Amino acid sequence: MPEAFRIDRPPGWRLHALAVLLCKKKTLHQVVEPLLADLQHEYYTALANGRPWNASWGRVRDTIGFFKALGLSALVQLSKDLSRLAK
């Protein structure tokens, strides 16, 4: 049986803090928070099933996904801004 441990802060809290600084509220609510909710759900499910390595790997995978989503969101916003300037 795996040894129990305490989680002080939920996974993704630092990513959320970073996103608050970098993103607009709309992006935060539509992109970042659902992504982090999935990260936390997968993490806690893996731990509940006694799979700490899956939980750790999921955090790495989802952190990469977080930065991809932020990058894509920034590109979309840039294209919108450029199209407004071109008009």
N, C-alpha and C positions, 0 to 999 in steps of 0.2 A: 504494500500500500504506500503511495507517495506521501512524503512528509508535507504536512499543511504549512502554509505560510500566509502572511498578511500582505495585502496590496495597499500601499499607502495612497497612491494616486492612480486613477484609471489610465490605461495605456492611451496614448494620443494626446494627453493634456498639454504637453509642450508644443505639439503640432498645432493644436487649437490656439494656444497663446500666440504662436507665430502667425497663424492665419488671421487672427484678430488685428494684428499690426499691418499685414500686407494686403488684405482683401477688403472689398466692399461688403457691406452687410448682406446684399443679395447673394453674392458669391459664397459668403460664409454659410448662409442658410440653405442654399440650393446645392452646393457642391461639397463643401468641407464637412459640415456637420453630419450629413448622411454617410459620407465615407468613414468618418471617425466612429460613428455608431456601428457600422459594419465591423470595423476593426475591433472594437470592444466586444461585440457579440461573439465574433469568431475566437477571440482570445479567451474569454470566460468559458465558452463552450469547450474549447480544447482543454483548459485546466480542469473543468468539471469532469471530463472524460479521462482524466489522468494522463494527458499528453502534453507535458510542459514543452517538449521540443517543437511540437506543432504550434503551440501558442507563440513561442519565440520566433519561429520561422514566419508565422502569419504576421507578426508585428513588422518584421523586416520587409516582407512582401508588400504589406499595406502602406508602410512608410514610403516606399518607392512609388506606389500608386498615388499617394498623396502629392508628392512632388510632381509627378506627371500631370495630375489633374490641375494643379496650380499653374504649371507651365502652359497647358492647353487653354486654361481659362484666361491667362494673360495674353496669349496669342489671339484669342477670339476678341477680347476687349480691345487690343491694339488694332485689329482689322476694323472693328466698329468705329473706333476713333479716327482712323485714317480715312474711312469712307465718309465720315461726317466732314472732315477737313476738305475732302476733294469736291464736295458739293458747293 
